[in-house]
Amino acid sequence: MGRFSIQLLVLLGFPHLVCSQVSGHIPEPQQVNFKSTDFYNVLQWQKGSHYSNNAVYIVQYKMYGERQWNNKTECWKIRRTYCDLTQETKHFMEPHFARVQAQTANGQSNWVMSERIIPFWETAVGPPRIKLIPQARSILVKLLIPRTPFRSKNGSWITLDKLYNDVEYLIEISSNLVDNRSELYTATGITLNIRNLKPKTTYCVRAQIKIPIFSKVSEYGGKKCVTTFQDIQ
């Protein structure tokens, strides 16, 4: 609708027709949802159609119980199809919502709201990184637990195991020996000493995190390999 047509409708006393032509005139964003891992909460969506290539997006958010939507200024008229709302959802025991609107030169779409997210319950957990210290017949495995976006009073990062109780670690080890099967170990601490290994043998280790009480299981992290030392007797 051209500018002259809009002005004519206003003069004739039909401003509501202008709104109906502009608001909701372009395709809405699709599949608006949160992706949350280790309490890093990112809102993501897809374009409404291939006609939306020139669209920009605006994002608003609020916590359950709030009447007014808040503007996410860093996600105002952006072209990307995601918005980091980690800081805006830092009250991780509370329900949060977000919504997205597409805008083009031809008008704007309807708002599309996400499903609510309570990060404590719904965030996925990432795998731990590992550090291996080999000996002749053993390997000390040190687990580096994913950190959250939160800091303690002394400024250090808070890791997942500080927010959840009863965290378990499943550690898989395999060697380069012919027909050697992988072995699994369960640990409740962040270190595990795997003993009774063969000297001068390469072993590969990977690990995952399990929080059984909340039914959370990470994927396995990447493998790391080391070779045990020559046995000196």
C-alpha positions as CSV (number, residue, x, y, z in Angstrom):
1,M,0.0,0.0,0.0
2,G,1.4,3.4,-1.0
3,R,1.8,6.4,1.2
4,F,-1.0,8.3,-0.7
5,S,-3.4,5.4,-0.2
6,I,-2.6,5.3,3.6
7,Q,-3.2,9.0,3.9
8,L,-6.5,8.7,2.0
9,L,-7.8,6.0,4.3
10,V,-6.9,8.1,7.3
11,L,-8.7,11.1,5.9
12,L,-11.8,9.1,5.1
13,G,-12.0,7.8,8.6
14,F,-10.8,4.3,8.1
15,P,-7.5,4.1,10.1
16,H,-8.3,0.5,11.2
17,L,-7.9,-0.6,7.6
18,V,-4.4,0.8,7.6
19,C,-3.5,-1.3,10.6
20,S,-5.0,-4.4,9.1
21,Q,-2.9,-3.9,6.0
22,V,0.4,-3.2,7.8
23,S,0.3,-5.4,11.0
24,G,0.3,-9.1,10.1
25,H,0.8,-8.3,6.4
26,I,4.1,-10.3,6.0
27,P,4.8,-14.0,7.0
28,E,5.4,-14.6,10.7
29,P,8.7,-16.1,12.0
30,Q,8.4,-19.9,12.4
31,Q,9.5,-22.4,15.1
32,V,10.2,-19.8,17.7
33,N,11.8,-21.6,20.6
34,F,14.6,-21.6,23.1
35,K,17.8,-23.6,22.8
36,S,19.3,-23.9,26.3
37,T,22.6,-25.7,27.2
38,D,24.3,-25.2,30.6
39,F,22.0,-22.3,31.3
40,Y,23.0,-20.4,28.2
41,N,19.6,-19.6,26.7
42,V,19.3,-18.6,23.1
43,L,16.0,-17.8,21.4
44,Q,16.0,-19.0,17.8
45,W,13.5,-19.0,14.9
46,Q,13.2,-19.5,11.2
47,K,12.1,-17.2,8.4
48,G,8.5,-17.2,7.5
49,S,9.1,-17.8,3.8
50,H,11.6,-17.0,1.1
51,Y,9.9,-13.7,0.8
52,S,11.3,-12.8,4.2
53,N,14.9,-12.5,3.0
54,N,14.8,-8.7,3.5
55,A,13.1,-8.9,6.9
56,V,14.5,-7.6,10.1
57,Y,13.4,-9.0,13.5
58,I,12.7,-7.5,16.9
59,V,12.7,-9.5,20.1
60,Q,10.9,-8.9,23.4
61,Y,11.0,-10.9,26.6
62,K,9.3,-11.1,30.0
63,M,9.2,-13.3,33.1
64,Y,6.0,-14.9,34.2
65,G,3.8,-12.5,36.1
66,E,5.2,-9.4,34.4
67,R,2.6,-7.3,32.5
68,Q,4.8,-5.5,30.1
69,W,7.1,-6.9,27.5
70,N,10.7,-5.8,27.7
71,N,12.7,-4.8,24.6
72,K,16.0,-6.7,23.9
73,T,17.9,-3.7,22.5
74,E,20.8,-5.9,21.2
75,C,18.1,-7.8,19.1
76,W,16.3,-4.8,17.7
77,K,15.9,-4.9,13.9
78,I,18.5,-7.6,13.4
79,R,18.8,-9.8,10.3
80,R,20.0,-13.0,12.1
81,T,17.5,-15.5,13.3
82,Y,18.7,-15.9,16.9
83,C,19.0,-13.8,20.0
84,D,21.0,-14.5,23.2
85,L,18.7,-14.1,26.2
86,T,21.0,-15.7,28.8
87,Q,21.2,-12.6,31.0
88,E,17.5,-11.9,30.7
89,T,16.6,-15.4,31.9
90,K,19.2,-15.6,34.7
91,H,16.4,-16.2,37.3
92,F,16.6,-19.9,36.3
93,M,13.9,-21.2,38.6
94,E,11.3,-18.8,37.1
95,P,9.3,-19.3,33.8
96,H,10.3,-16.9,31.0
97,F,8.8,-16.1,27.6
98,A,10.0,-14.3,24.5
99,R,8.4,-13.2,21.3
100,V,9.6,-12.2,17.8
101,Q,8.2,-10.0,15.1
102,A,9.4,-9.6,11.5
103,Q,9.4,-6.3,9.8
104,T,9.9,-5.3,6.1
105,A,9.3,-2.2,4.1
106,N,5.8,-3.6,3.4
107,G,4.8,-3.9,7.0
108,Q,5.2,-6.2,10.0
109,S,4.1,-9.6,11.0
110,N,2.1,-10.7,14.0
111,W,4.1,-11.4,17.1
112,V,5.0,-15.0,17.6
113,M,5.6,-16.1,21.2
114,S,7.9,-18.9,22.3
115,E,6.8,-21.6,24.7
116,R,7.8,-20.8,28.3
117,I,11.2,-21.9,29.6
118,I,12.3,-22.7,33.1
119,P,16.0,-23.1,32.6
120,F,16.7,-25.2,35.7
121,W,14.5,-27.9,34.5
122,E,14.8,-27.6,30.8
123,T,18.5,-26.7,30.1
124,A,20.5,-29.5,28.5
125,V,23.9,-30.4,29.9
126,G,27.1,-30.4,27.9
127,P,29.8,-33.0,28.2
128,P,32.9,-32.5,30.3
129,R,36.3,-31.9,28.9
130,I,39.0,-34.3,30.0
131,K,42.7,-34.1,30.9
132,L,44.7,-37.4,31.0
133,I,47.9,-38.0,33.0
134,P,49.4,-41.4,32.1
135,Q,51.6,-43.6,34.2
136,A,53.1,-47.1,33.4
137,R,50.0,-49.1,34.3
138,S,47.4,-46.4,35.0
139,I,45.8,-43.2,33.7
140,L,44.6,-40.4,35.9
141,V,41.5,-38.8,34.4
142,K,40.6,-35.3,35.4
143,L,37.2,-34.0,34.4
144,L,36.6,-30.3,33.5
145,I,32.9,-29.6,34.2
146,P,31.0,-27.2,31.9
147,R,30.7,-23.8,33.5
148,T,27.5,-21.8,33.6
149,P,27.1,-18.1,32.9
150,F,26.9,-17.4,36.6
151,R,29.7,-16.3,38.9
152,S,30.2,-16.8,42.6
153,K,30.8,-13.9,45.0
154,N,34.6,-14.2,44.5
155,G,34.2,-13.9,40.8
156,S,34.9,-17.5,39.8
157,W,32.7,-19.3,37.3
158,I,30.0,-21.6,38.8
159,T,30.1,-25.1,37.2
160,L,27.2,-27.4,36.6
161,D,28.0,-29.6,39.6
162,K,27.5,-26.7,41.9
163,L,23.9,-26.3,40.8
164,Y,22.8,-29.9,40.6
165,N,23.2,-32.6,43.3
166,D,24.1,-36.2,42.6
167,V,26.0,-35.6,39.4
168,E,27.6,-38.7,37.9
169,Y,30.3,-39.1,35.2
170,L,30.4,-42.0,32.8
171,I,33.9,-42.6,31.5
172,E,34.7,-44.9,28.5
173,I,38.2,-46.2,27.9
174,S,39.4,-48.2,24.9
175,S,42.9,-49.2,23.7
176,N,44.7,-50.0,20.5
177,L,45.0,-53.6,21.4
178,V,43.4,-56.1,18.9
179,D,39.9,-57.1,19.8
180,N,40.0,-55.0,22.9
181,R,36.5,-53.9,24.1
182,S,35.7,-50.6,25.6
183,E,35.3,-50.5,29.4
184,L,33.0,-48.1,31.3
185,Y,33.6,-46.5,34.7
186,T,31.3,-44.5,36.8
187,A,32.6,-41.7,39.0
188,T,31.0,-39.3,41.3
189,G,34.0,-37.0,41.7
190,I,36.0,-35.1,39.1
191,T,39.0,-37.4,39.1
192,L,39.3,-41.1,38.4
193,N,42.5,-43.2,38.5
194,I,42.1,-46.1,36.0
195,R,44.5,-48.9,37.0
196,N,45.6,-52.3,35.8
197,L,46.5,-51.1,32.3
198,K,49.2,-52.3,30.0
199,P,52.4,-50.4,29.7
200,K,53.4,-48.8,26.3
201,T,49.8,-49.0,25.2
202,T,47.7,-46.2,23.7
203,Y,44.3,-45.7,25.4
204,C,41.5,-43.3,24.4
205,V,39.1,-41.8,26.8
206,R,35.8,-39.9,26.6
207,A,33.2,-38.9,29.1
208,Q,29.6,-37.8,29.6
209,I,27.6,-36.3,32.5
210,K,24.5,-37.8,34.0
211,I,22.1,-36.2,36.4
212,P,19.7,-39.1,37.1
213,I,17.3,-37.3,39.4
214,F,16.5,-34.7,36.6
215,S,16.8,-37.2,33.7
216,K,19.6,-35.2,32.2
217,V,22.4,-36.9,30.2
218,S,25.0,-35.1,28.0
219,E,26.4,-36.4,24.8
220,Y,29.9,-37.9,25.0
221,G,32.7,-35.4,24.7
222,G,35.5,-35.7,22.2
223,K,38.1,-38.5,22.7
224,K,41.5,-37.9,24.1
225,C,44.3,-40.5,23.8
226,V,47.6,-41.1,25.6
227,T,50.2,-43.8,25.8
228,T,51.1,-45.4,29.1
229,F,54.8,-45.4,30.0
230,Q,57.3,-48.2,29.7
231,D,57.2,-50.3,32.8
232,I,60.4,-50.1,34.8
233,Q,61.0,-53.0,37.2
